[in-house]
Amino acid sequence: MGETITFWVLAVVSVGAALGMVFNRKAVYSALMLGTVMLCLAVLYAVQDAPFLAAVQIIVYTGAVMMLFLFVLMLVGVDSSDSFVETIRGQRVWAVLAGIGFATLIILAVGNAIFAPEVGLAQATAQGGYIRSIALLIFTKYVFAFEITSALLITAALGAMVLAHRERLTDKPTQKDLARARFAGDRPSPLPGPGTYATGNAIDMPALLPDGTVAESSVNRYIARYDVEHDHLPADPRFAAAIKHTVEEDADERDIHARDEAEEQDAEQTTNEVNK
């Protein structure tokens, strides 16, 4: 009875997550939905007295492969405009061929599951337990499919590297260049820590210089932005003014940075079109 209830509950959850994975417009949410499906499969394996498969499903697929894809998507970011730039020639043709081959494999697998004679669990694990039986099948009968799966994972890792790669228009500054620019600027010393000479040493409390003035460079920009948006400014008018001024400067810098990134993306897109 408990096994039946578990199956129907997880069936609804896994099918709903699978539909969410297919129809969701954001790749990060689709990856989370796929992770939910894999966790449901692990629980179903455990219910069917296959703890080894359940552990492999969680550790290898959900814990390693799926989280790797999720972290890559979160770090790199996938914009809808990326799909219009074809960085590799002929990739659409190969993608269509790969999709046709994958659909053929699914049809063959479903047909084999429907029309092939049923094999009981006792007969399948008669060669020394389910772990030994799985190992024999993987490294003898299904060794080619196992190697294809490993090649697929390597291809996914290479695809993540391609997504993370960006053409750099300028040379990357070295540590020597950064140190020289720092000492050539108006502040060679480190920024003052928050709360220095102030009435509190919290990170949201601006520092006070020895003459009693507020050091705006010690204000954390993210916390200052949150304080201004939620009206959590300190009672001291000097600290409140410093936080507001920091937020204004941060907004100006973000606008300039966004404009520079847009120009860099336009230049990169132009370069890709020229290379085509």
Rosetta constraint file for C-alpha pairs under 8 A:
AtomPair CA 1 CA 5 HARMONIC 6.36 0.50
AtomPair CA 2 CA 6 HARMONIC 6.09 0.50
AtomPair CA 3 CA 7 HARMONIC 6.13 0.50
AtomPair CA 3 CA 47 HARMONIC 6.66 0.50
AtomPair CA 4 CA 8 HARMONIC 6.31 0.50
AtomPair CA 5 CA 9 HARMONIC 6.13 0.50
AtomPair CA 6 CA 10 HARMONIC 6.02 0.50
AtomPair CA 6 CA 44 HARMONIC 7.93 0.50
AtomPair CA 7 CA 11 HARMONIC 5.77 0.50
AtomPair CA 7 CA 44 HARMONIC 6.96 0.50
AtomPair CA 8 CA 12 HARMONIC 6.27 0.50
AtomPair CA 9 CA 13 HARMONIC 6.40 0.50
AtomPair CA 10 CA 14 HARMONIC 5.82 0.50
AtomPair CA 10 CA 40 HARMONIC 5.91 0.50
AtomPair CA 10 CA 44 HARMONIC 7.79 0.50
AtomPair CA 11 CA 15 HARMONIC 5.96 0.50
AtomPair CA 11 CA 40 HARMONIC 7.98 0.50
AtomPair CA 12 CA 16 HARMONIC 6.02 0.50
AtomPair CA 13 CA 17 HARMONIC 6.07 0.50
AtomPair CA 13 CA 37 HARMONIC 7.77 0.50
AtomPair CA 13 CA 40 HARMONIC 7.66 0.50
AtomPair CA 14 CA 18 HARMONIC 5.99 0.50
AtomPair CA 14 CA 36 HARMONIC 6.88 0.50
AtomPair CA 14 CA 37 HARMONIC 4.84 0.50
AtomPair CA 14 CA 40 HARMONIC 6.13 0.50
AtomPair CA 15 CA 19 HARMONIC 6.19 0.50
AtomPair CA 15 CA 37 HARMONIC 7.74 0.50
AtomPair CA 16 CA 20 HARMONIC 6.15 0.50
AtomPair CA 17 CA 21 HARMONIC 6.05 0.50
AtomPair CA 17 CA 33 HARMONIC 4.98 0.50
AtomPair CA 17 CA 34 HARMONIC 6.85 0.50
AtomPair CA 17 CA 36 HARMONIC 6.47 0.50
AtomPair CA 17 CA 37 HARMONIC 6.15 0.50
AtomPair CA 18 CA 22 HARMONIC 6.36 0.50
AtomPair CA 18 CA 33 HARMONIC 6.51 0.50
AtomPair CA 18 CA 34 HARMONIC 6.57 0.50
AtomPair CA 18 CA 37 HARMONIC 6.53 0.50
AtomPair CA 19 CA 23 HARMONIC 6.08 0.50
AtomPair CA 20 CA 24 HARMONIC 5.46 0.50
AtomPair CA 20 CA 30 HARMONIC 6.74 0.50
AtomPair CA 20 CA 33 HARMONIC 6.38 0.50
AtomPair CA 21 CA 29 HARMONIC 7.13 0.50
AtomPair CA 21 CA 30 HARMONIC 4.10 0.50
AtomPair CA 21 CA 31 HARMONIC 6.94 0.50
AtomPair CA 21 CA 32 HARMONIC 7.85 0.50
AtomPair CA 21 CA 33 HARMONIC 5.19 0.50
AtomPair CA 21 CA 34 HARMONIC 6.13 0.50
AtomPair CA 22 CA 30 HARMONIC 6.95 0.50
AtomPair CA 24 CA 29 HARMONIC 6.85 0.50
AtomPair CA 24 CA 30 HARMONIC 5.98 0.50
AtomPair CA 25 CA 30 HARMONIC 7.80 0.50
AtomPair CA 26 CA 30 HARMONIC 6.40 0.50
AtomPair CA 27 CA 31 HARMONIC 6.21 0.50
AtomPair CA 27 CA 73 HARMONIC 7.18 0.50
AtomPair CA 27 CA 78 HARMONIC 7.19 0.50
AtomPair CA 28 CA 32 HARMONIC 6.39 0.50
AtomPair CA 28 CA 70 HARMONIC 6.25 0.50
AtomPair CA 28 CA 73 HARMONIC 6.21 0.50
AtomPair CA 28 CA 74 HARMONIC 6.78 0.50
AtomPair CA 29 CA 33 HARMONIC 6.21 0.50
AtomPair CA 30 CA 34 HARMONIC 6.21 0.50
AtomPair CA 31 CA 35 HARMONIC 6.26 0.50
AtomPair CA 31 CA 66 HARMONIC 7.17 0.50
AtomPair CA 31 CA 69 HARMONIC 7.30 0.50
AtomPair CA 31 CA 70 HARMONIC 5.92 0.50
AtomPair CA 32 CA 36 HARMONIC 6.37 0.50
AtomPair CA 32 CA 70 HARMONIC 7.41 0.50
AtomPair CA 33 CA 37 HARMONIC 6.44 0.50
AtomPair CA 34 CA 38 HARMONIC 6.35 0.50
AtomPair CA 34 CA 66 HARMONIC 7.81 0.50
AtomPair CA 35 CA 39 HARMONIC 6.27 0.50
AtomPair CA 35 CA 62 HARMONIC 5.78 0.50
AtomPair CA 35 CA 66 HARMONIC 6.36 0.50
AtomPair CA 36 CA 40 HARMONIC 6.29 0.50
AtomPair CA 37 CA 41 HARMONIC 6.32 0.50
AtomPair CA 38 CA 42 HARMONIC 6.29 0.50
AtomPair CA 38 CA 57 HARMONIC 6.87 0.50
AtomPair CA 38 CA 58 HARMONIC 7.39 0.50
AtomPair CA 38 CA 61 HARMONIC 7.39 0.50
AtomPair CA 38 CA 62 HARMONIC 6.16 0.50
AtomPair CA 39 CA 43 HARMONIC 6.40 0.50
AtomPair CA 39 CA 57 HARMONIC 7.52 0.50
AtomPair CA 39 CA 58 HARMONIC 6.55 0.50
AtomPair CA 39 CA 62 HARMONIC 6.91 0.50
AtomPair CA 40 CA 44 HARMONIC 6.28 0.50
AtomPair CA 41 CA 45 HARMONIC 6.19 0.50
AtomPair CA 41 CA 54 HARMONIC 7.61 0.50
AtomPair CA 41 CA 57 HARMONIC 7.53 0.50
AtomPair CA 42 CA 46 HARMONIC 6.30 0.50
AtomPair CA 42 CA 53 HARMONIC 7.20 0.50
AtomPair CA 42 CA 54 HARMONIC 4.30 0.50
AtomPair CA 42 CA 55 HARMONIC 7.17 0.50
AtomPair CA 42 CA 57 HARMONIC 5.55 0.50
AtomPair CA 42 CA 58 HARMONIC 6.34 0.50
AtomPair CA 43 CA 47 HARMONIC 6.21 0.50
AtomPair CA 43 CA 54 HARMONIC 6.57 0.50
AtomPair CA 44 CA 48 HARMONIC 6.27 0.50
AtomPair CA 44 CA 54 HARMONIC 7.82 0.50
AtomPair CA 45 CA 49 HARMONIC 6.64 0.50
AtomPair CA 45 CA 50 HARMONIC 5.25 0.50
AtomPair CA 45 CA 51 HARMONIC 6.67 0.50
AtomPair CA 45 CA 53 HARMONIC 6.28 0.50
AtomPair CA 45 CA 54 HARMONIC 5.18 0.50
AtomPair CA 46 CA 50 HARMONIC 5.19 0.50
AtomPair CA 46 CA 51 HARMONIC 5.03 0.50
AtomPair CA 46 CA 53 HARMONIC 7.68 0.50
AtomPair CA 46 CA 54 HARMONIC 5.49 0.50
AtomPair CA 50 CA 54 HARMONIC 6.40 0.50
AtomPair CA 50 CA 130 HARMONIC 7.91 0.50
AtomPair CA 51 CA 55 HARMONIC 6.06 0.50
AtomPair CA 52 CA 56 HARMONIC 6.18 0.50
AtomPair CA 52 CA 131 HARMONIC 7.20 0.50
AtomPair CA 53 CA 57 HARMONIC 5.94 0.50
AtomPair CA 54 CA 58 HARMONIC 6.33 0.50
AtomPair CA 55 CA 59 HARMONIC 5.91 0.50
AtomPair CA 56 CA 60 HARMONIC 5.36 0.50
AtomPair CA 56 CA 61 HARMONIC 7.14 0.50
AtomPair CA 57 CA 61 HARMONIC 5.26 0.50
AtomPair CA 57 CA 62 HARMONIC 6.33 0.50
AtomPair CA 58 CA 62 HARMONIC 4.81 0.50
AtomPair CA 58 CA 63 HARMONIC 5.68 0.50
AtomPair CA 59 CA 63 HARMONIC 4.74 0.50
AtomPair CA 59 CA 64 HARMONIC 6.39 0.50
AtomPair CA 60 CA 64 HARMONIC 5.10 0.50
AtomPair CA 60 CA 65 HARMONIC 6.36 0.50
AtomPair CA 61 CA 65 HARMONIC 4.94 0.50
AtomPair CA 61 CA 66 HARMONIC 5.78 0.50
AtomPair CA 62 CA 66 HARMONIC 5.01 0.50
AtomPair CA 62 CA 67 HARMONIC 6.52 0.50
AtomPair CA 63 CA 67 HARMONIC 5.82 0.50
AtomPair CA 64 CA 68 HARMONIC 5.94 0.50
AtomPair CA 65 CA 69 HARMONIC 6.44 0.50
AtomPair CA 66 CA 70 HARMONIC 6.24 0.50
AtomPair CA 67 CA 71 HARMONIC 5.98 0.50
AtomPair CA 68 CA 72 HARMONIC 6.16 0.50
AtomPair CA 69 CA 73 HARMONIC 6.19 0.50
AtomPair CA 69 CA 160 HARMONIC 7.90 0.50
AtomPair CA 70 CA 74 HARMONIC 6.18 0.50
AtomPair CA 71 CA 75 HARMONIC 5.99 0.50
AtomPair CA 72 CA 76 HARMONIC 5.79 0.50
AtomPair CA 72 CA 77 HARMONIC 7.73 0.50
AtomPair CA 72 CA 160 HARMONIC 6.63 0.50
AtomPair CA 72 CA 164 HARMONIC 7.99 0.50
AtomPair CA 73 CA 77 HARMONIC 5.18 0.50
AtomPair CA 73 CA 78 HARMONIC 6.58 0.50
AtomPair CA 76 CA 163 HARMONIC 6.97 0.50
AtomPair CA 76 CA 164 HARMONIC 5.75 0.50
AtomPair CA 78 CA 82 HARMONIC 6.97 0.50
AtomPair CA 79 CA 83 HARMONIC 7.79 0.50
AtomPair CA 80 CA 84 HARMONIC 7.92 0.50
AtomPair CA 81 CA 85 HARMONIC 7.43 0.50
AtomPair CA 85 CA 269 HARMONIC 7.51 0.50
AtomPair CA 85 CA 272 HARMONIC 7.68 0.50
AtomPair CA 86 CA 91 HARMONIC 7.71 0.50
AtomPair CA 87 CA 272 HARMONIC 7.01 0.50
AtomPair CA 90 CA 94 HARMONIC 6.58 0.50
AtomPair CA 91 CA 95 HARMONIC 5.95 0.50
AtomPair CA 92 CA 96 HARMONIC 6.22 0.50
AtomPair CA 93 CA 97 HARMONIC 6.33 0.50
AtomPair CA 94 CA 98 HARMONIC 6.02 0.50
AtomPair CA 95 CA 99 HARMONIC 6.07 0.50
AtomPair CA 96 CA 100 HARMONIC 6.22 0.50
AtomPair CA 97 CA 101 HARMONIC 6.20 0.50
AtomPair CA 98 CA 102 HARMONIC 6.07 0.50
AtomPair CA 99 CA 103 HARMONIC 6.11 0.50
AtomPair CA 100 CA 104 HARMONIC 6.18 0.50
AtomPair CA 101 CA 105 HARMONIC 6.29 0.50
AtomPair CA 102 CA 106 HARMONIC 6.30 0.50
AtomPair CA 103 CA 107 HARMONIC 6.24 0.50
AtomPair CA 104 CA 108 HARMONIC 6.19 0.50
AtomPair CA 105 CA 109 HARMONIC 6.04 0.50
AtomPair CA 106 CA 110 HARMONIC 6.10 0.50
AtomPair CA 107 CA 111 HARMONIC 6.05 0.50
AtomPair CA 108 CA 112 HARMONIC 5.98 0.50
AtomPair CA 109 CA 113 HARMONIC 6.16 0.50
AtomPair CA 110 CA 114 HARMONIC 6.20 0.50
AtomPair CA 111 CA 115 HARMONIC 5.93 0.50
AtomPair CA 111 CA 116 HARMONIC 7.79 0.50
AtomPair CA 112 CA 116 HARMONIC 5.22 0.50
AtomPair CA 119 CA 123 HARMONIC 6.52 0.50
AtomPair CA 119 CA 124 HARMONIC 6.65 0.50
AtomPair CA 120 CA 124 HARMONIC 6.26 0.50
AtomPair CA 121 CA 125 HARMONIC 6.15 0.50
AtomPair CA 122 CA 126 HARMONIC 5.91 0.50
AtomPair CA 124 CA 130 HARMONIC 7.63 0.50
AtomPair CA 124 CA 133 HARMONIC 7.09 0.50
AtomPair CA 125 CA 129 HARMONIC 4.99 0.50
AtomPair CA 125 CA 130 HARMONIC 4.89 0.50
AtomPair CA 125 CA 132 HARMONIC 7.95 0.50
AtomPair CA 125 CA 133 HARMONIC 5.63 0.50
AtomPair CA 126 CA 133 HARMONIC 7.63 0.50
AtomPair CA 127 CA 132 HARMONIC 6.94 0.50
AtomPair CA 127 CA 133 HARMONIC 5.89 0.50
AtomPair CA 128 CA 132 HARMONIC 5.86 0.50
AtomPair CA 128 CA 133 HARMONIC 6.72 0.50
AtomPair CA 129 CA 133 HARMONIC 6.16 0.50
AtomPair CA 130 CA 134 HARMONIC 5.95 0.50
AtomPair CA 131 CA 135 HARMONIC 6.19 0.50
AtomPair CA 132 CA 136 HARMONIC 6.13 0.50
AtomPair CA 133 CA 137 HARMONIC 6.26 0.50
AtomPair CA 134 CA 138 HARMONIC 6.08 0.50
AtomPair CA 135 CA 139 HARMONIC 6.09 0.50
AtomPair CA 136 CA 140 HARMONIC 5.76 0.50
AtomPair CA 136 CA 141 HARMONIC 7.59 0.50
AtomPair CA 137 CA 141 HARMONIC 5.18 0.50
AtomPair CA 137 CA 142 HARMONIC 5.80 0.50
AtomPair CA 137 CA 143 HARMONIC 7.62 0.50
AtomPair CA 138 CA 142 HARMONIC 4.92 0.50
AtomPair CA 138 CA 143 HARMONIC 5.28 0.50
AtomPair CA 138 CA 146 HARMONIC 6.51 0.50
AtomPair CA 139 CA 143 HARMONIC 4.71 0.50
AtomPair CA 139 CA 146 HARMONIC 7.84 0.50
AtomPair CA 142 CA 146 HARMONIC 6.16 0.50
AtomPair CA 143 CA 147 HARMONIC 6.20 0.50
AtomPair CA 144 CA 148 HARMONIC 6.20 0.50
AtomPair CA 145 CA 149 HARMONIC 6.19 0.50
AtomPair CA 146 CA 150 HARMONIC 6.44 0.50
AtomPair CA 147 CA 151 HARMONIC 6.21 0.50
AtomPair CA 148 CA 152 HARMONIC 6.15 0.50
AtomPair CA 149 CA 153 HARMONIC 6.37 0.50
AtomPair CA 150 CA 154 HARMONIC 6.33 0.50
AtomPair CA 151 CA 155 HARMONIC 6.12 0.50
AtomPair CA 152 CA 156 HARMONIC 6.22 0.50
AtomPair CA 153 CA 157 HARMONIC 6.31 0.50
AtomPair CA 154 CA 158 HARMONIC 6.26 0.50
AtomPair CA 155 CA 159 HARMONIC 6.07 0.50
AtomPair CA 156 CA 160 HARMONIC 6.24 0.50
AtomPair CA 157 CA 161 HARMONIC 6.38 0.50
AtomPair CA 158 CA 162 HARMONIC 6.24 0.50
AtomPair CA 159 CA 163 HARMONIC 6.20 0.50
AtomPair CA 160 CA 164 HARMONIC 6.14 0.50
AtomPair CA 161 CA 165 HARMONIC 6.09 0.50
AtomPair CA 167 CA 268 HARMONIC 7.26 0.50
AtomPair CA 168 CA 172 HARMONIC 7.91 0.50
AtomPair CA 173 CA 177 HARMONIC 5.73 0.50
AtomPair CA 173 CA 178 HARMONIC 6.53 0.50
AtomPair CA 174 CA 178 HARMONIC 6.31 0.50
AtomPair CA 175 CA 179 HARMONIC 6.14 0.50
AtomPair CA 176 CA 180 HARMONIC 6.11 0.50
AtomPair CA 177 CA 181 HARMONIC 6.10 0.50
AtomPair CA 178 CA 182 HARMONIC 6.07 0.50
AtomPair CA 179 CA 183 HARMONIC 6.32 0.50
AtomPair CA 180 CA 184 HARMONIC 6.06 0.50
AtomPair CA 181 CA 185 HARMONIC 6.09 0.50
AtomPair CA 182 CA 186 HARMONIC 7.95 0.50
AtomPair CA 182 CA 187 HARMONIC 6.94 0.50
AtomPair CA 182 CA 188 HARMONIC 5.37 0.50
AtomPair CA 183 CA 187 HARMONIC 7.04 0.50
AtomPair CA 183 CA 188 HARMONIC 4.61 0.50
AtomPair CA 184 CA 188 HARMONIC 7.41 0.50
AtomPair CA 191 CA 217 HARMONIC 6.48 0.50
AtomPair CA 191 CA 218 HARMONIC 6.28 0.50
AtomPair CA 192 CA 196 HARMONIC 7.31 0.50
AtomPair CA 192 CA 207 HARMONIC 6.94 0.50
AtomPair CA 192 CA 215 HARMONIC 7.56 0.50
AtomPair CA 192 CA 217 HARMONIC 7.11 0.50
AtomPair CA 192 CA 218 HARMONIC 5.37 0.50
AtomPair CA 193 CA 207 HARMONIC 6.60 0.50
AtomPair CA 193 CA 218 HARMONIC 5.79 0.50
AtomPair CA 194 CA 201 HARMONIC 6.43 0.50
AtomPair CA 194 CA 202 HARMONIC 6.73 0.50
AtomPair CA 194 CA 203 HARMONIC 5.32 0.50
AtomPair CA 194 CA 204 HARMONIC 7.08 0.50
AtomPair CA 194 CA 205 HARMONIC 5.84 0.50
AtomPair CA 194 CA 206 HARMONIC 5.16 0.50
AtomPair CA 194 CA 207 HARMONIC 4.82 0.50
AtomPair CA 194 CA 218 HARMONIC 5.37 0.50
AtomPair CA 194 CA 219 HARMONIC 6.67 0.50
AtomPair CA 195 CA 199 HARMONIC 7.12 0.50
AtomPair CA 195 CA 200 HARMONIC 5.49 0.50
AtomPair CA 195 CA 201 HARMONIC 4.00 0.50
AtomPair CA 195 CA 202 HARMONIC 5.95 0.50
AtomPair CA 195 CA 203 HARMONIC 6.79 0.50
AtomPair CA 195 CA 204 HARMONIC 7.99 0.50
AtomPair CA 195 CA 205 HARMONIC 5.28 0.50
AtomPair CA 195 CA 206 HARMONIC 5.53 0.50
AtomPair CA 195 CA 207 HARMONIC 4.47 0.50
AtomPair CA 195 CA 208 HARMONIC 7.09 0.50
AtomPair CA 196 CA 201 HARMONIC 6.66 0.50
AtomPair CA 196 CA 206 HARMONIC 7.75 0.50
AtomPair CA 196 CA 207 HARMONIC 4.66 0.50
AtomPair CA 196 CA 208 HARMONIC 5.84 0.50
AtomPair CA 196 CA 209 HARMONIC 7.55 0.50
AtomPair CA 197 CA 207 HARMONIC 6.37 0.50
AtomPair CA 197 CA 208 HARMONIC 5.16 0.50
AtomPair CA 197 CA 209 HARMONIC 6.75 0.50
AtomPair CA 197 CA 210 HARMONIC 7.14 0.50
AtomPair CA 198 CA 205 HARMONIC 7.60 0.50
AtomPair CA 198 CA 206 HARMONIC 7.42 0.50
AtomPair CA 198 CA 207 HARMONIC 5.80 0.50
AtomPair CA 198 CA 208 HARMONIC 5.44 0.50
AtomPair CA 200 CA 205 HARMONIC 6.68 0.50
AtomPair CA 201 CA 205 HARMONIC 6.69 0.50
AtomPair CA 203 CA 220 HARMONIC 7.26 0.50
AtomPair CA 204 CA 219 HARMONIC 7.02 0.50
AtomPair CA 204 CA 220 HARMONIC 6.71 0.50
AtomPair CA 204 CA 223 HARMONIC 6.39 0.50
AtomPair CA 204 CA 224 HARMONIC 7.35 0.50
AtomPair CA 205 CA 219 HARMONIC 7.23 0.50
AtomPair CA 205 CA 239 HARMONIC 7.63 0.50
AtomPair CA 206 CA 214 HARMONIC 6.74 0.50
AtomPair CA 206 CA 215 HARMONIC 6.62 0.50
AtomPair CA 206 CA 216 HARMONIC 6.85 0.50
AtomPair CA 206 CA 218 HARMONIC 5.75 0.50
AtomPair CA 206 CA 219 HARMONIC 5.18 0.50
AtomPair CA 206 CA 239 HARMONIC 6.48 0.50
AtomPair CA 206 CA 242 HARMONIC 7.83 0.50
AtomPair CA 206 CA 243 HARMONIC 7.95 0.50
AtomPair CA 207 CA 214 HARMONIC 6.04 0.50
AtomPair CA 207 CA 215 HARMONIC 5.43 0.50
AtomPair CA 207 CA 216 HARMONIC 7.62 0.50
AtomPair CA 207 CA 218 HARMONIC 5.89 0.50
AtomPair CA 207 CA 219 HARMONIC 7.53 0.50
AtomPair CA 208 CA 212 HARMONIC 5.61 0.50
AtomPair CA 208 CA 213 HARMONIC 5.64 0.50
AtomPair CA 208 CA 214 HARMONIC 4.70 0.50
AtomPair CA 208 CA 215 HARMONIC 5.71 0.50
AtomPair CA 209 CA 213 HARMONIC 5.46 0.50
AtomPair CA 209 CA 214 HARMONIC 6.21 0.50
AtomPair CA 209 CA 215 HARMONIC 6.18 0.50
AtomPair CA 214 CA 238 HARMONIC 6.94 0.50
AtomPair CA 214 CA 239 HARMONIC 6.96 0.50
AtomPair CA 214 CA 242 HARMONIC 7.00 0.50
AtomPair CA 215 CA 219 HARMONIC 7.62 0.50
AtomPair CA 215 CA 242 HARMONIC 7.94 0.50
AtomPair CA 216 CA 242 HARMONIC 5.64 0.50
AtomPair CA 216 CA 243 HARMONIC 7.38 0.50
AtomPair CA 216 CA 246 HARMONIC 6.66 0.50
AtomPair CA 219 CA 224 HARMONIC 6.91 0.50
AtomPair CA 219 CA 242 HARMONIC 7.83 0.50
AtomPair CA 219 CA 243 HARMONIC 6.72 0.50
AtomPair CA 219 CA 246 HARMONIC 7.10 0.50
AtomPair CA 220 CA 224 HARMONIC 5.95 0.50
AtomPair CA 221 CA 225 HARMONIC 6.06 0.50
AtomPair CA 221 CA 246 HARMONIC 6.68 0.50
AtomPair CA 221 CA 247 HARMONIC 6.51 0.50
AtomPair CA 221 CA 250 HARMONIC 6.87 0.50
AtomPair CA 222 CA 226 HARMONIC 6.32 0.50
AtomPair CA 223 CA 227 HARMONIC 6.11 0.50
AtomPair CA 224 CA 228 HARMONIC 6.20 0.50
AtomPair CA 224 CA 243 HARMONIC 5.55 0.50
AtomPair CA 224 CA 244 HARMONIC 7.39 0.50
AtomPair CA 224 CA 246 HARMONIC 7.23 0.50
AtomPair CA 224 CA 247 HARMONIC 6.29 0.50
AtomPair CA 225 CA 229 HARMONIC 6.14 0.50
AtomPair CA 225 CA 247 HARMONIC 5.66 0.50
AtomPair CA 226 CA 230 HARMONIC 6.07 0.50
AtomPair CA 226 CA 232 HARMONIC 7.90 0.50
AtomPair CA 227 CA 231 HARMONIC 5.52 0.50
AtomPair CA 227 CA 232 HARMONIC 4.53 0.50
AtomPair CA 227 CA 233 HARMONIC 5.69 0.50
AtomPair CA 228 CA 232 HARMONIC 6.40 0.50
AtomPair CA 228 CA 233 HARMONIC 6.54 0.50
AtomPair CA 228 CA 243 HARMONIC 7.74 0.50
AtomPair CA 228 CA 244 HARMONIC 6.84 0.50
AtomPair CA 228 CA 247 HARMONIC 7.77 0.50
AtomPair CA 233 CA 239 HARMONIC 7.95 0.50
AtomPair CA 233 CA 240 HARMONIC 5.55 0.50
AtomPair CA 233 CA 243 HARMONIC 7.79 0.50
AtomPair CA 234 CA 239 HARMONIC 6.43 0.50
AtomPair CA 234 CA 240 HARMONIC 5.74 0.50
AtomPair CA 235 CA 239 HARMONIC 7.82 0.50
AtomPair CA 235 CA 240 HARMONIC 7.20 0.50
AtomPair CA 236 CA 240 HARMONIC 6.35 0.50
AtomPair CA 237 CA 241 HARMONIC 5.99 0.50
AtomPair CA 238 CA 242 HARMONIC 6.22 0.50
AtomPair CA 239 CA 243 HARMONIC 6.18 0.50
AtomPair CA 240 CA 244 HARMONIC 6.23 0.50
AtomPair CA 241 CA 245 HARMONIC 6.11 0.50
AtomPair CA 242 CA 246 HARMONIC 6.14 0.50
AtomPair CA 243 CA 247 HARMONIC 6.29 0.50
AtomPair CA 244 CA 248 HARMONIC 6.34 0.50
AtomPair CA 245 CA 249 HARMONIC 6.29 0.50
AtomPair CA 246 CA 250 HARMONIC 6.05 0.50
AtomPair CA 247 CA 251 HARMONIC 6.15 0.50
AtomPair CA 248 CA 252 HARMONIC 6.39 0.50
AtomPair CA 249 CA 253 HARMONIC 6.22 0.50
AtomPair CA 250 CA 254 HARMONIC 6.09 0.50
AtomPair CA 251 CA 255 HARMONIC 6.21 0.50
AtomPair CA 252 CA 256 HARMONIC 6.34 0.50
AtomPair CA 253 CA 257 HARMONIC 6.08 0.50
AtomPair CA 254 CA 258 HARMONIC 5.96 0.50
AtomPair CA 255 CA 259 HARMONIC 6.14 0.50
AtomPair CA 256 CA 260 HARMONIC 6.19 0.50
AtomPair CA 257 CA 261 HARMONIC 6.14 0.50
AtomPair CA 258 CA 262 HARMONIC 6.15 0.50
AtomPair CA 259 CA 263 HARMONIC 6.27 0.50
AtomPair CA 260 CA 264 HARMONIC 6.12 0.50
AtomPair CA 261 CA 265 HARMONIC 6.10 0.50
AtomPair CA 262 CA 266 HARMONIC 6.15 0.50
AtomPair CA 263 CA 267 HARMONIC 6.15 0.50
AtomPair CA 264 CA 268 HARMONIC 6.08 0.50
AtomPair CA 265 CA 269 HARMONIC 6.03 0.50
AtomPair CA 266 CA 270 HARMONIC 6.09 0.50
AtomPair CA 267 CA 271 HARMONIC 6.15 0.50
AtomPair CA 268 CA 272 HARMONIC 6.23 0.50
AtomPair CA 269 CA 273 HARMONIC 6.20 0.50
AtomPair CA 270 CA 274 HARMONIC 6.19 0.50
AtomPair CA 271 CA 275 HARMONIC 6.17 0.50
AtomPair CA 272 CA 276 HARMONIC 6.26 0.50
